Amino acid sequence: MNAKTISILVIFALLASSMAVSPGRSQEDCGSNEVFRTCGGCEGTCATPHPPCTRNCKPAGCYCPKDFARVENGDCVPLGKCA
């Protein structure tokens, strides 16, 4: 391989590795009534407030806290406000 090809491969590898470790959403990005979890779990909806869950982590991100449900518009509301 020539020097130009090696340089291109190194640049590509650096770009790929930097994208792989870039965080998705951070705690500051979470909306009202949301919490950031590095090991996400299952999240209820008004139709299914307590879905069956596994111990497998879901991707890090913003989730509704306990006793809250995600509604159709994407907001988290207290279970008591589910119609």
PDB file of N, CA, C and O in Angstrom:
ATOM      1  N   MET A   1       0.838  -1.185   0.000  1.00  0.00           N
ATOM      2  CA  MET A   1       0.000   0.000   0.000  1.00  0.00           C
ATOM      3  C   MET A   1       0.881   1.245   0.000  1.00  0.00           C
ATOM      4  O   MET A   1       1.965   1.268   0.583  1.00  0.00           O
ATOM      5  N   ASN A   2       0.392   2.247  -0.654  1.00  0.00           N
ATOM      6  CA  ASN A   2       1.163   3.483  -0.668  1.00  0.00           C
ATOM      7  C   ASN A   2       0.748   4.376   0.502  1.00  0.00           C
ATOM      8  O   ASN A   2      -0.229   4.090   1.194  1.00  0.00           O
ATOM      9  N   ALA A   3       1.482   5.435   0.712  1.00  0.00           N
ATOM     10  CA  ALA A   3       1.258   6.325   1.862  1.00  0.00           C
ATOM     11  C   ALA A   3      -0.114   6.993   1.806  1.00  0.00           C
ATOM     12  O   ALA A   3      -0.735   7.210   2.847  1.00  0.00           O
ATOM     13  N   LYS A   4      -0.590   7.318   0.619  1.00  0.00           N
ATOM     14  CA  LYS A   4      -1.893   7.973   0.485  1.00  0.00           C
ATOM     15  C   LYS A   4      -3.013   7.034   0.937  1.00  0.00           C
ATOM     16  O   LYS A   4      -3.929   7.457   1.643  1.00  0.00           O
ATOM     17  N   THR A   5      -2.944   5.772   0.535  1.00  0.00           N
ATOM     18  CA  THR A   5      -3.959   4.789   0.924  1.00  0.00           C
ATOM     19  C   THR A   5      -3.951   4.575   2.429  1.00  0.00           C
ATOM     20  O   THR A   5      -5.012   4.498   3.049  1.00  0.00           O
ATOM     21  N   ILE A   6      -2.776   4.479   3.019  1.00  0.00           N
ATOM     22  CA  ILE A   6      -2.664   4.293   4.471  1.00  0.00           C
ATOM     23  C   ILE A   6      -3.236   5.504   5.199  1.00  0.00           C
ATOM     24  O   ILE A   6      -3.941   5.353   6.197  1.00  0.00           O
ATOM     25  N   SER A   7      -2.938   6.696   4.712  1.00  0.00           N
ATOM     26  CA  SER A   7      -3.473   7.911   5.344  1.00  0.00           C
ATOM     27  C   SER A   7      -4.995   7.931   5.302  1.00  0.00           C
ATOM     28  O   SER A   7      -5.640   8.278   6.292  1.00  0.00           O
ATOM     29  N   ILE A   8      -5.566   7.566   4.174  1.00  0.00           N
ATOM     30  CA  ILE A   8      -7.027   7.535   4.048  1.00  0.00           C
ATOM     31  C   ILE A   8      -7.619   6.509   5.007  1.00  0.00           C
ATOM     32  O   ILE A   8      -8.633   6.782   5.649  1.00  0.00           O
ATOM     33  N   LEU A   9      -7.007   5.343   5.113  1.00  0.00           N
ATOM     34  CA  LEU A   9      -7.499   4.312   6.032  1.00  0.00           C
ATOM     35  C   LEU A   9      -7.416   4.770   7.486  1.00  0.00           C
ATOM     36  O   LEU A   9      -8.333   4.512   8.266  1.00  0.00           O
ATOM     37  N   VAL A  10      -6.343   5.439   7.855  1.00  0.00           N
ATOM     38  CA  VAL A  10      -6.191   5.936   9.225  1.00  0.00           C
ATOM     39  C   VAL A  10      -7.257   6.988   9.526  1.00  0.00           C
ATOM     40  O   VAL A  10      -7.869   6.959  10.594  1.00  0.00           O
ATOM     41  N   ILE A  11      -7.481   7.905   8.605  1.00  0.00           N
ATOM     42  CA  ILE A  11      -8.506   8.937   8.808  1.00  0.00           C
ATOM     43  C   ILE A  11      -9.882   8.293   8.938  1.00  0.00           C
ATOM     44  O   ILE A  11     -10.661   8.670   9.814  1.00  0.00           O
ATOM     45  N   PHE A  12     -10.184   7.333   8.083  1.00  0.00           N
ATOM     46  CA  PHE A  12     -11.468   6.640   8.154  1.00  0.00           C
ATOM     47  C   PHE A  12     -11.626   5.925   9.498  1.00  0.00           C
ATOM     48  O   PHE A  12     -12.693   5.987  10.109  1.00  0.00           O
ATOM     49  N   ALA A  13     -10.577   5.252   9.960  1.00  0.00           N
ATOM     50  CA  ALA A  13     -10.638   4.546  11.242  1.00  0.00           C
ATOM     51  C   ALA A  13     -10.861   5.516  12.397  1.00  0.00           C
ATOM     52  O   ALA A  13     -11.633   5.218  13.309  1.00  0.00           O
ATOM     53  N   LEU A  14     -10.201   6.666  12.373  1.00  0.00           N
ATOM     54  CA  LEU A  14     -10.388   7.660  13.429  1.00  0.00           C
ATOM     55  C   LEU A  14     -11.808   8.213  13.429  1.00  0.00           C
ATOM     56  O   LEU A  14     -12.409   8.374  14.491  1.00  0.00           O
ATOM     57  N   LEU A  15     -12.344   8.501  12.258  1.00  0.00           N
ATOM     58  CA  LEU A  15     -13.718   8.998  12.173  1.00  0.00           C
ATOM     59  C   LEU A  15     -14.712   7.954  12.666  1.00  0.00           C
ATOM     60  O   LEU A  15     -15.641   8.278  13.405  1.00  0.00           O
ATOM     61  N   ALA A  16     -14.523   6.718  12.264  1.00  0.00           N
ATOM     62  CA  ALA A  16     -15.435   5.649  12.678  1.00  0.00           C
ATOM     63  C   ALA A  16     -15.386   5.440  14.185  1.00  0.00           C
ATOM     64  O   ALA A  16     -16.425   5.244  14.814  1.00  0.00           O
ATOM     65  N   SER A  17     -14.198   5.478  14.770  1.00  0.00           N
ATOM     66  CA  SER A  17     -14.100   5.267  16.216  1.00  0.00           C
ATOM     67  C   SER A  17     -14.671   6.442  16.993  1.00  0.00           C
ATOM     68  O   SER A  17     -15.241   6.246  18.066  1.00  0.00           O
ATOM     69  N   SER A  18     -14.532   7.654  16.479  1.00  0.00           N
ATOM     70  CA  SER A  18     -15.092   8.803  17.200  1.00  0.00           C
ATOM     71  C   SER A  18     -16.611   8.781  17.156  1.00  0.00           C
ATOM     72  O   SER A  18     -17.252   9.205  18.117  1.00  0.00           O
ATOM     73  N   MET A  19     -17.202   8.304  16.080  1.00  0.00           N
ATOM     74  CA  MET A  19     -18.659   8.209  16.007  1.00  0.00           C
ATOM     75  C   MET A  19     -19.174   7.087  16.891  1.00  0.00           C
ATOM     76  O   MET A  19     -20.282   7.184  17.418  1.00  0.00           O
ATOM     77  N   ALA A  20     -18.411   6.040  17.065  1.00  0.00           N
ATOM     78  CA  ALA A  20     -18.851   4.907  17.875  1.00  0.00           C
ATOM     79  C   ALA A  20     -18.938   5.266  19.347  1.00  0.00           C
ATOM     80  O   ALA A  20     -19.760   4.689  20.059  1.00  0.00           O
ATOM     81  N   VAL A  21     -18.132   6.187  19.828  1.00  0.00           N
ATOM     82  CA  VAL A  21     -18.149   6.534  21.245  1.00  0.00           C
ATOM     83  C   VAL A  21     -18.917   7.814  21.535  1.00  0.00           C
ATOM     84  O   VAL A  21     -18.995   8.230  22.691  1.00  0.00           O
ATOM     85  N   SER A  22     -19.482   8.443  20.523  1.00  0.00           N
ATOM     86  CA  SER A  22     -20.251   9.660  20.763  1.00  0.00           C
ATOM     87  C   SER A  22     -21.537   9.322  21.493  1.00  0.00           C
ATOM     88  O   SER A  22     -22.273   8.434  21.061  1.00  0.00           O
ATOM     89  N   PRO A  23     -21.825  10.012  22.591  1.00  0.00           N
ATOM     90  CA  PRO A  23     -23.062   9.725  23.306  1.00  0.00           C
ATOM     91  C   PRO A  23     -24.263  10.175  22.501  1.00  0.00           C
ATOM     92  O   PRO A  23     -24.180  11.126  21.723  1.00  0.00           O
ATOM     93  N   GLY A  24     -25.393   9.481  22.692  1.00  0.00           N
ATOM     94  CA  GLY A  24     -26.630   9.863  22.029  1.00  0.00           C
ATOM     95  C   GLY A  24     -27.214  11.078  22.725  1.00  0.00           C
ATOM     96  O   GLY A  24     -26.866  12.214  22.403  1.00  0.00           O
ATOM     97  N   ARG A  25     -28.078  10.844  23.655  1.00  0.00           N
ATOM     98  CA  ARG A  25     -28.665  11.937  24.428  1.00  0.00           C
ATOM     99  C   ARG A  25     -27.999  11.957  25.790  1.00  0.00           C
ATOM    100  O   ARG A  25     -27.563  10.924  26.298  1.00  0.00           O
ATOM    101  N   SER A  26     -27.925  13.122  26.367  1.00  0.00           N
ATOM    102  CA  SER A  26     -27.361  13.238  27.705  1.00  0.00           C
ATOM    103  C   SER A  26     -28.465  13.623  28.671  1.00  0.00           C
ATOM    104  O   SER A  26     -29.595  13.904  28.274  1.00  0.00           O
ATOM    105  N   GLN A  27     -28.117  13.630  29.929  1.00  0.00           N
ATOM    106  CA  GLN A  27     -29.084  13.961  30.970  1.00  0.00           C
ATOM    107  C   GLN A  27     -29.691  15.343  30.728  1.00  0.00           C
ATOM    108  O   GLN A  27     -30.867  15.566  31.016  1.00  0.00           O
ATOM    109  N   GLU A  28     -28.898  16.257  30.206  1.00  0.00           N
ATOM    110  CA  GLU A  28     -29.381  17.610  29.964  1.00  0.00           C
ATOM    111  C   GLU A  28     -30.426  17.655  28.848  1.00  0.00           C
ATOM    112  O   GLU A  28     -31.206  18.604  28.770  1.00  0.00           O
ATOM    113  N   ASP A  29     -30.447  16.642  27.991  1.00  0.00           N
ATOM    114  CA  ASP A  29     -31.385  16.611  26.875  1.00  0.00           C
ATOM    115  C   ASP A  29     -32.759  16.083  27.263  1.00  0.00           C
ATOM    116  O   ASP A  29     -33.706  16.209  26.486  1.00  0.00           O
ATOM    117  N   CYS A  30     -32.885  15.499  28.441  1.00  0.00           N
ATOM    118  CA  CYS A  30     -34.152  14.888  28.841  1.00  0.00           C
ATOM    119  C   CYS A  30     -35.213  15.958  29.072  1.00  0.00           C
ATOM    120  O   CYS A  30     -34.930  17.055  29.553  1.00  0.00           O
ATOM    121  N   GLY A  31     -36.433  15.603  28.716  1.00  0.00           N
ATOM    122  CA  GLY A  31     -37.546  16.522  28.888  1.00  0.00           C
ATOM    123  C   GLY A  31     -38.090  16.491  30.299  1.00  0.00           C
ATOM    124  O   GLY A  31     -37.560  15.815  31.181  1.00  0.00           O
ATOM    125  N   SER A  32     -39.147  17.231  30.487  1.00  0.00           N
ATOM    126  CA  SER A  32     -39.791  17.277  31.789  1.00  0.00           C
ATOM    127  C   SER A  32     -40.370  15.900  32.098  1.00  0.00           C
ATOM    128  O   SER A  32     -40.899  15.231  31.210  1.00  0.00           O
ATOM    129  N   ASN A  33     -40.272  15.487  33.335  1.00  0.00           N
ATOM    130  CA  ASN A  33     -40.735  14.173  33.800  1.00  0.00           C
ATOM    131  C   ASN A  33     -39.995  13.016  33.138  1.00  0.00           C
ATOM    132  O   ASN A  33     -40.549  11.923  33.022  1.00  0.00           O
ATOM    133  N   GLU A  34     -38.752  13.233  32.700  1.00  0.00           N
ATOM    134  CA  GLU A  34     -37.920  12.163  32.160  1.00  0.00           C
ATOM    135  C   GLU A  34     -36.643  12.071  32.983  1.00  0.00           C
ATOM    136  O   GLU A  34     -36.182  13.062  33.550  1.00  0.00           O
ATOM    137  N   VAL A  35     -36.081  10.871  33.041  1.00  0.00           N
ATOM    138  CA  VAL A  35     -34.803  10.653  33.715  1.00  0.00           C
ATOM    139  C   VAL A  35     -33.854   9.981  32.726  1.00  0.00           C
ATOM    140  O   VAL A  35     -34.276   9.182  31.890  1.00  0.00           O
ATOM    141  N   PHE A  36     -32.567  10.314  32.832  1.00  0.00           N
ATOM    142  CA  PHE A  36     -31.562   9.706  31.965  1.00  0.00           C
ATOM    143  C   PHE A  36     -31.077   8.422  32.610  1.00  0.00           C
ATOM    144  O   PHE A  36     -30.725   8.407  33.789  1.00  0.00           O
ATOM    145  N   ARG A  37     -31.058   7.353  31.844  1.00  0.00           N
ATOM    146  CA  ARG A  37     -30.555   6.065  32.333  1.00  0.00           C
ATOM    147  C   ARG A  37     -29.500   5.552  31.361  1.00  0.00           C
ATOM    148  O   ARG A  37     -29.705   5.545  30.148  1.00  0.00           O
ATOM    149  N   THR A  38     -28.365   5.121  31.915  1.00  0.00           N
ATOM    150  CA  THR A  38     -27.331   4.528  31.074  1.00  0.00           C
ATOM    151  C   THR A  38     -27.696   3.101  30.709  1.00  0.00           C
ATOM    152  O   THR A  38     -27.250   2.584  29.684  1.00  0.00           O
ATOM    153  N   CYS A  39     -28.501   2.466  31.538  1.00  0.00           N
ATOM    154  CA  CYS A  39     -28.996   1.115  31.275  1.00  0.00           C
ATOM    155  C   CYS A  39     -30.515   1.205  31.313  1.00  0.00           C
ATOM    156  O   CYS A  39     -31.133   0.987  32.355  1.00  0.00           O
ATOM    157  N   GLY A  40     -31.104   1.525  30.180  1.00  0.00           N
ATOM    158  CA  GLY A  40     -32.545   1.721  30.128  1.00  0.00           C
ATOM    159  C   GLY A  40     -33.315   0.438  30.369  1.00  0.00           C
ATOM    160  O   GLY A  40     -32.836  -0.663  30.096  1.00  0.00           O
ATOM    161  N   GLY A  41     -34.509   0.607  30.882  1.00  0.00           N
ATOM    162  CA  GLY A  41     -35.389  -0.529  31.115  1.00  0.00           C
ATOM    163  C   GLY A  41     -36.639  -0.385  30.289  1.00  0.00           C
ATOM    164  O   GLY A  41     -36.692   0.408  29.349  1.00  0.00           O
ATOM    165  N   CYS A  42     -37.643  -1.154  30.643  1.00  0.00           N
ATOM    166  CA  CYS A  42     -38.889  -1.025  29.896  1.00  0.00           C
ATOM    167  C   CYS A  42     -39.704   0.109  30.496  1.00  0.00           C
ATOM    168  O   CYS A  42     -39.579   0.445  31.674  1.00  0.00           O
ATOM    169  N   GLU A  43     -40.516   0.667  29.672  1.00  0.00           N
ATOM    170  CA  GLU A  43     -41.242   1.863  30.050  1.00  0.00           C
ATOM    171  C   GLU A  43     -42.716   1.630  29.743  1.00  0.00           C
ATOM    172  O   GLU A  43     -43.067   1.111  28.684  1.00  0.00           O
ATOM    173  N   GLY A  44     -43.566   2.018  30.675  1.00  0.00           N
ATOM    174  CA  GLY A  44     -44.993   1.813  30.492  1.00  0.00           C
ATOM    175  C   GLY A  44     -45.650   2.893  29.659  1.00  0.00           C
ATOM    176  O   GLY A  44     -45.102   3.974  29.445  1.00  0.00           O
ATOM    177  N   THR A  45     -46.840   2.562  29.198  1.00  0.00           N
ATOM    178  CA  THR A  45     -47.702   3.520  28.517  1.00  0.00           C
ATOM    179  C   THR A  45     -49.013   3.550  29.288  1.00  0.00           C
ATOM    180  O   THR A  45     -49.211   2.749  30.202  1.00  0.00           O
ATOM    181  N   CYS A  46     -49.901   4.455  28.934  1.00  0.00           N
ATOM    182  CA  CYS A  46     -51.197   4.478  29.617  1.00  0.00           C
ATOM    183  C   CYS A  46     -51.970   3.190  29.351  1.00  0.00           C
ATOM    184  O   CYS A  46     -52.683   2.701  30.227  1.00  0.00           O
ATOM    185  N   ALA A  47     -51.830   2.637  28.141  1.00  0.00           N
ATOM    186  CA  ALA A  47     -52.521   1.392  27.803  1.00  0.00           C
ATOM    187  C   ALA A  47     -51.913   0.192  28.524  1.00  0.00           C
ATOM    188  O   ALA A  47     -52.633  -0.738  28.887  1.00  0.00           O
ATOM    189  N   THR A  48     -50.604   0.200  28.733  1.00  0.00           N
ATOM    190  CA  THR A  48     -49.893  -0.889  29.411  1.00  0.00           C
ATOM    191  C   THR A  48     -48.953  -0.262  30.428  1.00  0.00           C
ATOM    192  O   THR A  48     -47.759  -0.125  30.163  1.00  0.00           O
ATOM    193  N   PRO A  49     -49.483   0.125  31.606  1.00  0.00           N
ATOM    194  CA  PRO A  49     -48.655   0.852  32.568  1.00  0.00           C
ATOM    195  C   PRO A  49     -47.523   0.028  33.183  1.00  0.00           C
ATOM    196  O   PRO A  49     -46.500   0.584  33.582  1.00  0.00           O
ATOM    197  N   HIS A  50     -47.699  -1.278  33.260  1.00  0.00           N
ATOM    198  CA  HIS A  50     -46.666  -2.137  33.856  1.00  0.00           C
ATOM    199  C   HIS A  50     -46.359  -3.292  32.906  1.00  0.00           C
ATOM    200  O   HIS A  50     -46.782  -4.422  33.151  1.00  0.00           O
ATOM    201  N   PRO A  51     -45.625  -3.020  31.821  1.00  0.00           N
ATOM    202  CA  PRO A  51     -45.331  -4.078  30.854  1.00  0.00           C
ATOM    203  C   PRO A  51     -44.355  -5.092  31.432  1.00  0.00           C
ATOM    204  O   PRO A  51     -43.590  -4.767  32.340  1.00  0.00           O
ATOM    205  N   PRO A  52     -44.374  -6.329  30.911  1.00  0.00           N
ATOM    206  CA  PRO A  52     -43.383  -7.304  31.362  1.00  0.00           C
ATOM    207  C   PRO A  52     -41.983  -6.821  30.971  1.00  0.00           C
ATOM    208  O   PRO A  52     -41.771  -6.347  29.855  1.00  0.00           O
ATOM    209  N   CYS A  53     -41.051  -6.944  31.883  1.00  0.00           N
ATOM    210  CA  CYS A  53     -39.692  -6.439  31.655  1.00  0.00           C
ATOM    211  C   CYS A  53     -38.672  -7.556  31.788  1.00  0.00           C
ATOM    212  O   CYS A  53     -38.899  -8.553  32.474  1.00  0.00           O
ATOM    213  N   THR A  54     -37.554  -7.370  31.122  1.00  0.00           N
ATOM    214  CA  THR A  54     -36.403  -8.251  31.301  1.00  0.00           C
ATOM    215  C   THR A  54     -35.302  -7.433  31.962  1.00  0.00           C
ATOM    216  O   THR A  54     -35.418  -6.215  32.089  1.00  0.00           O
ATOM    217  N   ARG A  55     -34.257  -8.091  32.372  1.00  0.00           N
ATOM    218  CA  ARG A  55     -33.132  -7.390  32.994  1.00  0.00           C
ATOM    219  C   ARG A  55     -32.127  -6.892  31.950  1.00  0.00           C
ATOM    220  O   ARG A  55     -31.109  -6.298  32.307  1.00  0.00           O
ATOM    221  N   ASN A  56     -32.403  -7.127  30.680  1.00  0.00           N
ATOM    222  CA  ASN A  56     -31.505  -6.656  29.625  1.00  0.00           C
ATOM    223  C   ASN A  56     -31.567  -5.136  29.527  1.00  0.00           C
ATOM    224  O   ASN A  56     -32.643  -4.541  29.589  1.00  0.00           O
ATOM    225  N   CYS A  57     -30.406  -4.523  29.374  1.00  0.00           N
ATOM    226  CA  CYS A  57     -30.343  -3.064  29.235  1.00  0.00           C
ATOM    227  C   CYS A  57     -30.806  -2.648  27.854  1.00  0.00           C
ATOM    228  O   CYS A  57     -30.465  -3.269  26.848  1.00  0.00           O
ATOM    229  N   LYS A  58     -31.577  -1.603  27.829  1.00  0.00           N
ATOM    230  CA  LYS A  58     -31.916  -0.952  26.568  1.00  0.00           C
ATOM    231  C   LYS A  58     -30.913   0.194  26.406  1.00  0.00           C
ATOM    232  O   LYS A  58     -30.228   0.539  27.368  1.00  0.00           O
ATOM    233  N   PRO A  59     -30.810   0.785  25.230  1.00  0.00           N
ATOM    234  CA  PRO A  59     -29.818   1.853  25.026  1.00  0.00           C
ATOM    235  C   PRO A  59     -29.977   3.000  26.021  1.00  0.00           C
ATOM    236  O   PRO A  59     -31.079   3.299  26.482  1.00  0.00           O
ATOM    237  N   ALA A  60     -28.863   3.626  26.337  1.00  0.00           N
ATOM    238  CA  ALA A  60     -28.897   4.788  27.232  1.00  0.00           C
ATOM    239  C   ALA A  60     -29.772   5.864  26.621  1.00  0.00           C
ATOM    240  O   ALA A  60     -29.774   6.066  25.407  1.00  0.00           O
ATOM    241  N   GLY A  61     -30.514   6.550  27.471  1.00  0.00           N
ATOM    242  CA  GLY A  61     -31.376   7.610  26.976  1.00  0.00           C
ATOM    243  C   GLY A  61     -32.333   8.097  28.035  1.00  0.00           C
ATOM    244  O   GLY A  61     -32.182   7.787  29.216  1.00  0.00           O
ATOM    245  N   CYS A  62     -33.308   8.852  27.612  1.00  0.00           N
ATOM    246  CA  CYS A  62     -34.301   9.438  28.510  1.00  0.00           C
ATOM    247  C   CYS A  62     -35.508   8.517  28.607  1.00  0.00           C
ATOM    248  O   CYS A  62     -36.068   8.094  27.596  1.00  0.00           O
ATOM    249  N   TYR A  63     -35.897   8.217  29.830  1.00  0.00           N
ATOM    250  CA  TYR A  63     -37.012   7.311  30.097  1.00  0.00           C
ATOM    251  C   TYR A  63     -37.947   7.954  31.108  1.00  0.00           C
ATOM    252  O   TYR A  63     -37.556   8.845  31.862  1.00  0.00           O
ATOM    253  N   CYS A  64     -39.196   7.483  31.109  1.00  0.00           N
ATOM    254  CA  CYS A  64     -40.145   7.934  32.125  1.00  0.00           C
ATOM    255  C   CYS A  64     -39.744   7.321  33.462  1.00  0.00           C
ATOM    256  O   CYS A  64     -39.339   6.160  33.505  1.00  0.00           O
ATOM    257  N   PRO A  65     -39.849   8.079  34.558  1.00  0.00           N
ATOM    258  CA  PRO A  65     -39.534   7.521  35.874  1.00  0.00           C
ATOM    259  C   PRO A  65     -40.640   6.572  36.342  1.00  0.00           C
ATOM    260  O   PRO A  65     -41.681   6.439  35.698  1.00  0.00           O
ATOM    261  N   LYS A  66     -40.390   5.929  37.458  1.00  0.00           N
ATOM    262  CA  LYS A  66     -41.364   5.010  38.051  1.00  0.00           C
ATOM    263  C   LYS A  66     -42.681   5.753  38.295  1.00  0.00           C
ATOM    264  O   LYS A  66     -42.689   6.927  38.665  1.00  0.00           O
ATOM    265  N   ASP A  67     -43.779   5.051  38.082  1.00  0.00           N
ATOM    266  CA  ASP A  67     -45.138   5.586  38.255  1.00  0.00           C
ATOM    267  C   ASP A  67     -45.493   6.668  37.238  1.00  0.00           C
ATOM    268  O   ASP A  67     -46.403   7.462  37.476  1.00  0.00           O
ATOM    269  N   PHE A  68     -44.791   6.708  36.112  1.00  0.00           N
ATOM    270  CA  PHE A  68     -45.107   7.588  34.995  1.00  0.00           C
ATOM    271  C   PHE A  68     -45.268   6.724  33.749  1.00  0.00           C
ATOM    272  O   PHE A  68     -44.745   5.611  33.689  1.00  0.00           O
ATOM    273  N   ALA A  69     -45.983   7.232  32.766  1.00  0.00           N
ATOM    274  CA  ALA A  69     -46.183   6.514  31.508  1.00  0.00           C
ATOM    275  C   ALA A  69     -45.939   7.460  30.344  1.00  0.00           C
ATOM    276  O   ALA A  69     -46.168   8.665  30.443  1.00  0.00           O
ATOM    277  N   ARG A  70     -45.471   6.892  29.240  1.00  0.00           N
ATOM    278  CA  ARG A  70     -45.251   7.699  28.040  1.00  0.00           C
ATOM    279  C   ARG A  70     -46.549   7.704  27.231  1.00  0.00           C
ATOM    280  O   ARG A  70     -47.121   6.653  26.941  1.00  0.00           O
ATOM    281  N   VAL A  71     -47.000   8.903  26.874  1.00  0.00           N
ATOM    282  CA  VAL A  71     -48.234   9.049  26.101  1.00  0.00           C
ATOM    283  C   VAL A  71     -47.900   9.237  24.621  1.00  0.00           C
ATOM    284  O   VAL A  71     -46.734   9.370  24.252  1.00  0.00           O
ATOM    285  N   GLU A  72     -48.929   9.247  23.784  1.00  0.00           N
ATOM    286  CA  GLU A  72     -48.736   9.262  22.329  1.00  0.00           C
ATOM    287  C   GLU A  72     -47.891  10.423  21.820  1.00  0.00           C
ATOM    288  O   GLU A  72     -47.182  10.267  20.825  1.00  0.00           O
ATOM    289  N   ASN A  73     -47.943  11.575  22.466  1.00  0.00           N
ATOM    290  CA  ASN A  73     -47.154  12.721  21.989  1.00  0.00           C
ATOM    291  C   ASN A  73     -45.701  12.666  22.458  1.00  0.00           C
ATOM    292  O   ASN A  73     -44.918  13.562  22.144  1.00  0.00           O
ATOM    293  N   GLY A  74     -45.330  11.615  23.212  1.00  0.00           N
ATOM    294  CA  GLY A  74     -43.951  11.432  23.654  1.00  0.00           C
ATOM    295  C   GLY A  74     -43.657  11.921  25.053  1.00  0.00           C
ATOM    296  O   GLY A  74     -42.561  11.691  25.565  1.00  0.00           O
ATOM    297  N   ASP A  75     -44.614  12.598  25.693  1.00  0.00           N
ATOM    298  CA  ASP A  75     -44.408  13.097  27.053  1.00  0.00           C
ATOM    299  C   ASP A  75     -44.587  11.983  28.077  1.00  0.00           C
ATOM    300  O   ASP A  75     -45.250  10.980  27.816  1.00  0.00           O
ATOM    301  N   CYS A  76     -43.983  12.178  29.248  1.00  0.00           N
ATOM    302  CA  CYS A  76     -44.187  11.284  30.387  1.00  0.00           C
ATOM    303  C   CYS A  76     -45.171  11.958  31.339  1.00  0.00           C
ATOM    304  O   CYS A  76     -44.985  13.109  31.733  1.00  0.00           O
ATOM    305  N   VAL A  77     -46.216  11.226  31.699  1.00  0.00           N
ATOM    306  CA  VAL A  77     -47.230  11.772  32.605  1.00  0.00           C
ATOM    307  C   VAL A  77     -47.397  10.830  33.787  1.00  0.00           C
ATOM    308  O   VAL A  77     -47.152   9.631  33.656  1.00  0.00           O
ATOM    309  N   PRO A  78     -47.814  11.357  34.951  1.00  0.00           N
ATOM    310  CA  PRO A  78     -48.090  10.471  36.081  1.00  0.00           C
ATOM    311  C   PRO A  78     -49.188   9.479  35.701  1.00  0.00           C
ATOM    312  O   PRO A  78     -50.123   9.825  34.979  1.00  0.00           O
ATOM    313  N   LEU A  79     -49.069   8.243  36.191  1.00  0.00           N
ATOM    314  CA  LEU A  79     -50.069   7.222  35.866  1.00  0.00           C
ATOM    315  C   LEU A  79     -51.478   7.686  36.211  1.00  0.00           C
ATOM    316  O   LEU A  79     -52.432   7.315  35.528  1.00  0.00           O
ATOM    317  N   GLY A  80     -51.624   8.492  37.259  1.00  0.00           N
ATOM    318  CA  GLY A  80     -52.933   8.996  37.660  1.00  0.00           C
ATOM    319  C   GLY A  80     -53.583   9.903  36.623  1.00  0.00           C
ATOM    320  O   GLY A  80     -54.793  10.124  36.667  1.00  0.00           O
ATOM    321  N   LYS A  81     -52.787  10.436  35.682  1.00  0.00           N
ATOM    322  CA  LYS A  81     -53.339  11.314  34.646  1.00  0.00           C
ATOM    323  C   LYS A  81     -53.695  10.561  33.369  1.00  0.00           C
ATOM    324  O   LYS A  81     -54.159  11.169  32.404  1.00  0.00           O
ATOM    325  N   CYS A  82     -53.482   9.243  33.351  1.00  0.00           N
ATOM    326  CA  CYS A  82     -53.873   8.447  32.184  1.00  0.00           C
ATOM    327  C   CYS A  82     -55.392   8.357  32.143  1.00  0.00           C
ATOM    328  O   CYS A  82     -56.032   8.068  33.154  1.00  0.00           O
ATOM    329  N   ALA A  83     -55.963   8.604  30.971  1.00  0.00           N
ATOM    330  CA  ALA A  83     -57.430   8.580  30.839  1.00  0.00           C
ATOM    331  C   ALA A  83     -57.934   7.172  30.623  1.00  0.00           C
ATOM    332  O   ALA A  83     -59.139   6.961  30.490  1.00  0.00           O
TER     333      ALA A  83
END
